[in-house]
Every structure is written in C-alpha cells, then in structure tokens.
C-alpha cells in the first residue's frame, strides 16, 4: 500500500509541475552557484543533476559561479595571507593571478565535468571571454574613508553574445566571475555579475544559491522567513540587512529592476532546492518581484492560453 501511495505522490508532483513546465519552456534561467553547495561533494553532484534536469525540461540554464573558499584555500597553501576590507577580498596583482587560476582553471572545470557526466552540455567560459563582463575598479568605504581593494571590480558592461550562441546550440554555459578591465583582469562579485547577465539575457528568473533559507524578517533570530516581497519593499530593507545578505539581495533588486520577472534566494544546502522553487506551487526561499501585482502563478495550460 505504501508503494502505491508513493507512486501516486510522484505522479501528483509531476502533474503539479506541468503548468510551470509550460510557462518556462524555452526560457533562460540564470543560477548563481556558491556557498556550501559548491564544497560538499554530494551537493555538488546533486546541483549538476538539477542543472541537467532543467535542460531536459526545456529551460535554458546558465550558471555563474564564484569560489571564495577555494581561493582562500589555495592562497593558504601558497602562504599568502588573505586580507579583507568591508567584507571584500583585497586583490593584489599576485592575488589576482591565483583568483583567476582557481576560478577559471579549477572551479569552472570541476562544474563543467560534473554537468558533462550526464551528457555533452556544459561549456566553461570566463567573464573575460568575448568581453562578456567589463568591470571598473570598486572602492570600499570604512569609517567614511575610501579603501583601495586592488583588482576588485564592479560589472559595468555585459556583452552576452557568446552566452546566447551557446544557449542556441543547446549548451549550458558555466561562467566564472572574473572580468576584463582597462587595467587588466578584475575579480567581480558573482551575485551581481549573475544579475547583470540575467538582465541582458532577458532571463525569466535569477536564482541565487546561498547558505541560508532566504531572507528573514527577524534576523538574527531567523524564525520568520519572507517568502515574497517587492523591489520597493526590499529597497527599504537593504540598509538593515546583514553584510553577507546585502550583495545577494542587491543582485535580486538589480535583476527585477532590470526586467527579470522574478529573482530568488534559495538555500543551496537543500538538495533539489531549484527544482522545488521552479516546479512546485509552494516554492521555497525568498522571491523578489518588481511590483506588488506581479503575477506569480503559472499559466493554466488547460485554459487555452497563448503564452
């Protein structure tokens, strides 16, 4: 009897996904990948499976990744001390060489390999390639004074042609968060880079994977999760957010202000969190929309919608 109930539950889940599959078929979804989901071996494999599932389900996934823990570990092995200012890594030319090597040569290749264990889908590219990301120097402010962060940049231009070409060829672009600049190569925040790319690709969603369940209304108690809020509401909350959540929520705000209908912050430690958010009615995490009346329900494919 239990096996029959389990089978029925699986069938119901598949049917529940049908309107969402209709809504997002052929649409681009940009996923920012980082946190513990990137360092735990089981979660890494499950992430790759989720990305391939999206591809087989008819979506066009794009992955933008960072790699802070991997960079720190490599610098430690080299005996180089990591220095941070306002939560950002001070990046000297020597440090930038390591950042570039780890992000492009190690982390990116690892993700490509995990995805391609399921088929010839993933293609790794750097934010430098074909001028995908162009950055300008970013400064931090501490106690009212500017602090030089070195080769740390903010994305100011996106040329998404190479990503569009890969998507049109049925591939899954895996993008490392470095950028070209007039002064060389810069390290850029993967959250904001993913948001900028989502805007330029006219993506249906931006998904930011992190190490918390979403945005809490009662931080640090973390008992009241906000499931949905508008860009205006988020803008009001930004000054009160913890430093770790600011770049992620700023990325969501940038995305929806730029025309992306929905941006999500999800717990990457939860297996299949992306699938639960995209293909189920309840969803998880925190969703940001542009306006209060932004539609969030799927198109009812049985009503003859032309969408």
N, C-alpha and C positions, 0 to 999 in steps of 0.2 A: 504493500500500500504506500509505504514511504517513497519507494522508487517511482511510483505513478505520480504522486504529488510533486516530487522533484521535477519530473518530466513536464508536468503541466505548468509549474512555476517557470521553467526555462522557456516554454512556448509563450507564456504570457509576457515575459520580458522581451522576447523577440518581437511580438506584436506591438508592444508599447514603443519599441524603437522605430517602428515603421514610419510614423509621421515625421520624426526627426531625420530619418534617412532621406525622406523626400525633400525636406527643407534644405538640408546641407549637401545634397548630392552635387558634385561638381564645384563646390565652394572651397575656398582656401582657408585653412586654419593654421595660424602661427602659434607654435608652442615654445615658450621659454623653458629650458631644461636646466635644472641646477639643484643644489641642496643635497640632502641625504639620498634622494632618488638617484643621484649620479654616482654615489660612492658605495652603496650597498649592492653587492653582486646580484642578488635575487631581484631587487627593484630595477636594476639596470636592464636585466633581461626582460622583465615584465613591461618596462617602458617601451623597449624596442617592439615587443609584440603588440602593444597598444597602437603605436605609430603605424605598423604594417596593417593592423585591423582597419584603421581609418582609411588607409589607401585602398584596401579591398572593398570597403564600404562605399567607395565612390567620392570620398573627400580628397582634398589636395593638401596634405600636411607639409609644413615647413618647420624645421627645428632650429632654434637659435640657442646656443649654449655658452655658458661661462666655464669656470673651472678654478675658482679661488682656492679650494682645499688642495687641489693637485699642484697648483702653482706654489703655494706655501710649502708643501712637502718637498718639492724639487729644490726650492731655494734653501731649505733647511739642509738638504743633502749636500748642497754646494757650500754650506757655511755662510750663506748670505742672510743677513737679518732683515726681516720684513718690517717696514715702517708704515704706519697708518696715520692719516690725518683726517678728521671728520668722517671716519669710517671708510675712507678710500685709501687704497694702496699707493704710496708714493713710488712712482715708477721711473727709476733712472734708466739711462740707455742700456746698462748692463742687465738690469732687472727686466727691461722690455724684451731683450733677447730671449730670456727664459720664459716670459709670458707668451711670447709668440711661438716658441718651440713647443711648450706644453699644450697650449690651446689648439694650435694648428696641427702639430705633429703627433700629439699623443691623444688628447681627449677627443678631438674630432675623429681621428682614425678609429678609436675604440667604439664610438657611437655608430659610425659607418659599418664597422664589422658586425656589431650586434644586430643592426637592422638587416644587413645583407645576408645574415644567416637564414633569412626567410625568403630571399629572392633578390634579383638584381635591381634594387630600388634606390638605395641611398647613394648620393654623391656629395662628398665633402668639399666645401669651399670656405675660403676665408673672406672676412669683410673687406679685405684688400682687393679681392679678385674683381676685375672688370669695374673697379670703382664702386663696388656695391655700397660700402659705407665710407663717407668722408667725415672727418672729425676736426674740431678745433679744440685748442687747449682749454681745459677746465680748471678753474681755481676753486679752492675751498676757503671758507671763512671761519676763523676761530677767534672768538673774543673780539669780533669786529675788524680783524685784520686778515688780508688775503694770505693764503699759504700755497706755495708752488708745489703741485703734485707731480711735476715732471711730465712724462709722456702719458698722461691720462686725458682723454678727450671726451667731448660730447658730440654725438652724431648730428651733423648739420645738413647732410645731403644723402639721399639714397637713390641709387641707380639700379632698379630691380630687374633689369633686362635678363641677366644671366639666370636669376631665380625663375622668372617666368618661362624661359626656354626649357629649363629642367622640368618644371611642372607640366608644361605642354607635352613633354616627352614621357610623361608617366613616372618621373623620378621623384625622390624625396630629398630635397636639399637639406644638408646639415651644415649650418653656418656658425663659424667661430667668431667671437665678439672682439675682433681687432679691426682697426680702420686705417685707411690711408690719411695722411695729413701733409700739409706743406713742409712740415718739419720732420717727416719720417713716418713711422708706424706708431699708432697710439692704441693703448688699452681702453676699451669703452665698456660701460655697464651693459650687461646682456639684457636686462629688463627693458631699458629704454631703447636699445638697438632693436629688440623684437617688436616693440610698439611702433617704432618708426617704419620698420619693414611691413608690418601689418597694415598700416595706413596706405603705403604706396602700392601694396598688392590688392587693395580693396578686399581685405580678408573679411570673412563672416564672423570670425572670432579671434581674440587673442587669449591664450591660456598661459598663465604664469604659474609654474610649479614651485612650491616653496616648502618650508619645514613646519608650517602651522596650518590649521584647518581653514583659515581665512582671516577676515578682518573682524576683530571683536569690538563691541561697543563698550566693554567694561575692562579693557586692558589695564593692569596686568592680571586681573582675576581670571580672565579668559573663560567666562561661563556663558556669555551672551554673543553668539555668532551672528553677524549681519549677513543674511543670505542674499540681499539685493539692495542696491542703493543707486541713486542717480549721480551723474557727474557733478551737479551742483552740490549735492549733499557731501560727496567725497571731498570736493574742494574746500568746504567748510571744515572738514575734519583733519585735513592734512597737517596743519601746524601742531596738532596734538598727538600725532602718531609716533610710535617708537621708530628709532632711526633705521632699524632693519626693514620695516614695512614701507618706509617713505618711497624708495625707488620703485618698488613693486606697484604701489598704488598710484604713484605719478605716471608709471607706464600705462596702467589701465586708463587713467584720466586722459593721457595724451592720445591713446588709441581711440576712445569713444568720441573725444572732441574732434578727431581727425576723420571720423566717418565710419569707424568699425562699430557695428551694431552692439556687440557685447564683448566685454572683457572679464576674465575670471581669474581669481586667485584660488588655487587648489592645493591641498596637502599632497605633495609628491610621495610622502611615506605611505599613503594609502594605495594599495595595488588597484589598478584599473580606475583611478580617480577621473581620468579624462573621459573614459567611456561612460562612467556614471553621470558625469556632468552633461555630456553631449547627447546621450541617447536615452535618458530616463526623464520622467516627468518631474521627479522631486529635485534631482540635481544635488550637488554638494558644494561646499566652499562659498565664496562671495562673488556675486556677479555685479558688474557695473554697467549701467546703460546710460545713454545720453540724456533722456528726458523721462519724466515720470510715466508718460503714457507709452513708452517704448514697448512694443509687443514682445512677449517672451514665450507665448505658447506656440507650438508647432502648427504649421498649416494642416488643416484637416483634409487629407488627400481624398477622402470619400465625398467631399462636397464639390468636387469638380473645379477646384482652384486651378488657375493657370500659372501658379508660381512654380 
